Amino acid sequence: MAQKPSIPKGTRDFGQQEMAERNYIFDTVRSVFRACGYAQIETPAQENLSTLLGKYGDEGDKLLFRILNSGDAFANVDQSKPLTPQVCEKGLRYDLTVPFARYVVQHQNELSFPFKRFQIQPVWRADRPQKGRYREFYQCDVDAIGSKSQLCELELIQIIDKVFAKLDINVLVKINNRKVLTGLAEICGFPDKVVDITVAIDKLDKIGLDAVKAEMMEKGLTEQAVSVLEPILTLSGNNDEKIAAMRSIMASSETGMKGLDELEELFGYIKAAGINTATEIDLSLARGLNYYTGAIFEVKALDWQIGSICGGGRYDNLTGIFGLPDMSGVGVSFGADRIYDVLKGLDKFPKDLRSSTRILFANMGQNELLYILPLVSSLRDAGVSVEIYPDSSKLKKQFDYADRKAIPFLSITGENEVAQGIVNIKNLESGEQRSFPKDDVKSMIEWMA
């Protein structure tokens, strides 16, 4: 008995309709990236584990897909040493930022700084599959590296604003600063617990305040320390009010005050630039990745329940790990798969994506085929997507094919049309039909526009 075909959990097939919709997202994002002066690069699906490990924190390291060495990977294993490093030297990339940092260091002599790049490629995480969370998914990353100016942060927010306006998704941009989070660790008396605190805080939306407090105490914070943090995590008011309130709370932390200065500067830029998308300071926003050092961003869809659909932040030390210090960068990543789910759920994909074919020529016989073949070539040369039905089947079958593929126009050109030197074209939605001289390609295109 043949085995039933399947795919791994956390992955998906994409048919022609899904690919048309996904390409709509990619093309929209790519057009905004390019309009802002970012150039495209690509990096390999697999990286050396030495490149990936230690960049995402302990939780991130656990989610790396490791690749077994080729050949007999277990042939020369030393039983006295850990097994995994001996049999796995490579892994699938977890995100696009760390490979980008590796790329910058490796190609630094070829680049002009600030270097502005974007990547649209898949990444892999050994996560538990659930709604909106996949093991294989695409990211659309855009980064600027080689400048510490927060004008780079502003430009990323402008990109977010333009992308989601084009996609017609109503979003909220949440912004925080990792220096503020470091300041929180300092004022509660546990500066060495900043990673534990930020990892716990990052789960606030998912597990709630009580569970976050419990996790922080499990990590060694005292009840008193947690009580210092609690009012900060529940702080309300507008952005100016939040910054003012935090200044009085964090006066003893130089790092925290610097983070508040940066937030105030960035929101000043946002106001001056006339950003249409709603933006707010969220002091509970932590972003779990350890390499962030400054501003951090997260974008939420307001009309559809799902996790963040875009996020990122400033990183000052990432290239230093690979031997290139003092190279600050900032970037955001658009989660194409979650954006797809939002557009699908809100029914906001353009209707004309249903078919890539504009017109189908019915197959009426050999002589008729020879008659229309030059016209088909002319239409394709003019940029019109054209199909010829390959078999001389009953017209009903050919009509059904056009209907299933949502092809808007159908040409039935038979013996009489050949004799008259014309071509018939029918609008399958309205039912309107027109005849054109065979050589009048311009009029045909204008009518089908």
N, C-alpha and C positions, 0 to 999 in steps of 0.2 A: 504494500500500500504506500502510495507516494506521500511524503511528509508535507503537511500543510504549510505553505510559505508564510513567513512572518518577518517582522523587523524588531530590533531591540527596543525595549521599553525606553520611553523618553525621547524617541526619534519619530519622524513623520515622513510619509511620502507626500509629494506635492504634484498634483496633476496639472494639466494645461491651464485650467481656470485659476488654480491657486498660484501658479507661477506668474500668470499675467498680473494678478493682484500684488504678489510680492515684488515683482519688478516695478510696479507703480510706486511702491514705497521706496525701493532702492533708487529709482530714477529721481524721485522727488528730493530725497536726502542728498543724493550726489549733486544735483543741480544747485542746491543751496550751498553745499560745501565749496563747490567750484566758484560760485559767485563771490564768495568771501576770500578767495585766493589760496585755497588749500589744494594740494596735489596728491594724487592717489599713489599708494604703494601697496605691496603685498608681502607677507612673510610666510614661511612654511607652516603647514598644519602641525608638525611636530618640532619640538625644541629639545635641546639637552635638558635633562632634569636639573642639572646644576644651574641652568638659567631660570627655571621656574620655582624651585623649592625655596621657601623662606621669604617669598615676596607677598604672600597672601595671608599670612598668619597660620596658626595651627589648623584652624577649621578649613581654610582654603587648601592647605597642603593635603588634607584628607580627601579632598574632592578631585584631585588630579588623576586623570587617566594615565597610567604608566604603560609603556610599550615594552613587551618582552623582547630581549635581544634576539636577533636572528640566529639561525642555526641551533645548535644544542646549547641553549643558554645556561643549562644547569651542569654542564660537563666539568667545569673546574671550580665549583662552588666550595668555599671555605666554610665548613660548618660552624667554626668558632666566631664568624662575623655575621652581621645582619644580612638576611637573604636578599631583600629587595634591591639594594644598591648594586649588588653583584649581577643581577639578572636583568635589570631595567636601567638603561642609561638615558632613555628618551621618554618624553611624555607628550600627549596632545595639549595644545595651548589652552590655557584656562581663560585667558582674555587676550586682548590685542595690545594692551598698554605695556606689559613687560616685554613682549617680543619687539615692540616699537623702541623701547629704551635700549635693548640689545642692538637693534638695527642702527640707532643713532650713534652708539659708541663704535660699532664696527665700521660704519661708513662716514665717520665724522669729517674726514678730510675731503669728502665729496659734496658736503652739504653747505648751504648758506643759512646762517642763523640770524634771526629766529627762523626755525624750520617749521612750516605748517603743512601737516599731512593728514590724509584720511585713509581709512581702510574699511572695506565691507567684506567680511569673511566669517566663516563659522568658527565657533569655539565649543569646547567640550567640558562638562563637569559631571562627576560621578555623584550626582545629587539624587534625591528621591523624587521621581516624577510625580507631578500633580498639576492641577489646573494652572496654566501660565508659567510653569517651570519645567524645562526640558533638559535632557542630557546633551543634546546637540542643538545649537541655536546660533543664529547670526547676530553679530554686533556690527554697528555702523559707528566707527570711532573717528573722532576729529580732535587733533591735538596741536598745540603750539608749544615748541620747546626752544629755550634759549633766551627767554625774557621773563623778568619777575613782575612786569607791569600788569596791574589788574585790568588794563584795557583788553588784555587777552581773555580774562574772565568775562568781561562785558561782551566781547565778540561772540563767545560761546553762548551766552544767554540770548543774544540777537539771533544766532543760528537756531536755537531752540524755538524762539518766537516765530521765525519765518517757516521752519519745517512744519510745526503743528498748525500754523495758520493755513498753509497749503493743503495739509491733510484734513483740515476742518475738524480737529480734535481739540476740545476745550480742556486745558491743562492748568495745573498749578506748579510753579517752580519753587521748591523748598531749598533754602540756602543756609549753611552754617559754616563754621571755620574750625579746623582741627586744633588750632591754637587755643580756641575757647574751651574745647574739650580737655586739652592739657591743663588749662587753668582750673577747670572743675576738679581734676584729680589733685591739683595742688591745694586748693582751698579746703577740700575735705580731708586733707592729711595723708593721702595715699598717692604721691606722685609716681611711684613705681607701678601703680595699677592702671595706668592710663589705657593700656590695650584692653584689659579686662573690662574696664568701665565702658569704653567705646563699643566693644563687641556686644555688651549687654544692652546699652542704650539703643543701639541700632535695631534691636528687636522690639522696641516699644510698641510700634504699630501692630506687630504680629502677635505678641503674647501679653501685652498689657503691662501697666505700671507695677502691679504687685509681683508679677513673675520676674520683671526686670530687677526689682529690689531684692527678691530672693536670690537671683543669680549673682548679683554683686556681692551679697553676703557669703554666698558659697565660695566666691573667689577670694575671700579674706577681708572684705570691707566690714567695718563695724556698723552697728545699727545707727550710731550717732553720725557716722560719715554719710550713710545713705540718707539720713534725715536732712543733711545739708544739701544734698543733690536734689531731693524730691521737689521742692518749690521751683527750682530752676527748670526741671523737666516739664512742669505744668504751667509755666509762665505764659500769660496771655497779653493782649494788647497789640498795637501796630508795631511796625519795625523800629521806629524811633523810640517808642516807649520801652520795647524789649532791650534795646541797646543801653538806654539810660538806666534801667533797672539793673542790668548786668554789671554796669560800671561800678555801682556802689557795692555789689556783692563780691566782685572780683578785684577790688582795689589792691589786694595784697599779692596778686599774681601778675608779674610783668608779662609773661607769655600770654596769659588770658587777655590782658588789656591790649596787647598788640593785635590779637585776633579780633577784638571788638573794633579797633581802629580800622582794620582791613574791611570788616563788614560795613562800617559806616561809609568808607570810601567807595566800596563797590555799589552800595545802594544809592549813593549820590550819582554815580555814573548811570545806573539804571534809570533813575528819574530824569536825568538830563537827556538820555538817549530816546526817551519816549517809548519804552517797551510796552507793548499792548498786553502781553501775557501777564497774568497775576503772579507776583513774586512775594515770598514771605520768609522771614527768619524763622527757622525751626531749630531750637536749641537742643532738641532730642535727636536731630539727624546726626548720625555718626559715620555712615558708610564703613562697612566692615574691613575694607582693605587697608593694610598697615602702611602702605606707601604714601598715603595722603598726608600733607603737612600744612595746608592752608585752606582756602575756600573749598567747600564741598557742595555738590548739587544733587537734587533728586527731583524727578518730574512725575507727577501723578495725573492720571486721567480723571477728570471730575465727573464724567457721565457714564463711566463703566467701571465696575468693581474688578480691579486687578492690581498686582504689585506695581512697583515703579516701572515706567516705560523708557526712562532715560536717566542717566546719572553719571557723576564723575567728580573731578576736583583737581586741586593743585598738588603737585609732588615736587619736592626740592632735591631729593636724594636718590632717586631711582637709578639714574645713569651712573652715579658714584659707585654703586654696587659692582658695576662692570668696568670701573677704572676711569670714569670721566666725571670728576666732582664739579660742583657749582654749576650745574646745568639744570635750571628750574624749568618745569613744564606744567601745562594744565590741559585737561581734555575732558570730553564727555563721550558717553557711548549711548547710542540709540538702540534699544532692544527691538529689532525688527519683528521677532516672533510675537512679542506682546503687543506691539503696535498693530500687527496684522489682526490679532484677536480682538482688539478694540474696534478697528475699522469694520471687521466682520460683524461684531456684536451690534454695532450702531448702524449697520447697513450704509456705510459711507464710501464704499468703493464706487468709482464712476461706472455707470451702467455699460458704457461702450467698451469696457475691458472684457466683456463676455466672449468676444471672438477676436482673434488676430487677423482673420480674413475679412476683407471688405466685400468682395464679390465672388460668387461661384458661377462658373460657366458649366451649364449642363452638357453632358455628353450625348449628342444626338446622332452620332455616327461618324464614320471615317472622313467623308468629304467635309462635313461640318467642322470637324476637328482641325483639318488642314486650313480651313478658312479662318478660324478664330486664333490659331497659334500665334501669328504675327501680332494680333491685337493684344493678346495676353502679355507678350514680351514688352510691348510699348507701355502698357499700364504698369507693369512691374518696374520698368526703367523710370517711370514717373513717380515711383514711390507708393503705388497702390498695391495692397496685399491681395493676391489673386489665386484662386484654386480652379483647377479643372477636375470635374468628377472623373475618376480614372476608368470606370466601366460604363458601357452602353446599357444601363439598366432602365427599368421603368421610371417614368418621371416622378411618380409618387415617392419612390425610394430616394431619388435625388433631392426632392423637396424636403423630405424628412431629415436627410443629412444636413441640409442648410439650417433647418429649424433647430436640430439638436446642438449645432455649433454656434447658433445665434448669428449666422451670417446675414447681414442686412439686405444684400442685393443678390439677385439671381438673374442670369442671362440664359434665355432659351432661344437659341439661334438655330433654326432648322433649315430645311431645303428652300422654302420660300424666301427667307431672309438672305440666304446666300445668293439666290437669283437676283434679288433687289439690291445687293451690296450694302445691307444695313445690319444693325445689331439691336436686338431687343433687350432692355434691362428693366427688371421689376423690383420695386421697393417692397420687400416682404412684410414690412410693418404697416405701411399705409395702403398697400395694394396698388399704388399708382404704377403705371408702366409707360415707358417711352421708347421710341426707336431713334437711333442715331446712324448717320453715315459711318461706315466701318472705319474710316480714317479720321473721324472727328473725336480724337481721344480727349482733347481739352474740354469739350462740352460734356462728355461722359463723366469726367472727373468732377467738374463743377456741379453737375446734377447730383452726384453721389456724395458731395461734401457735407 
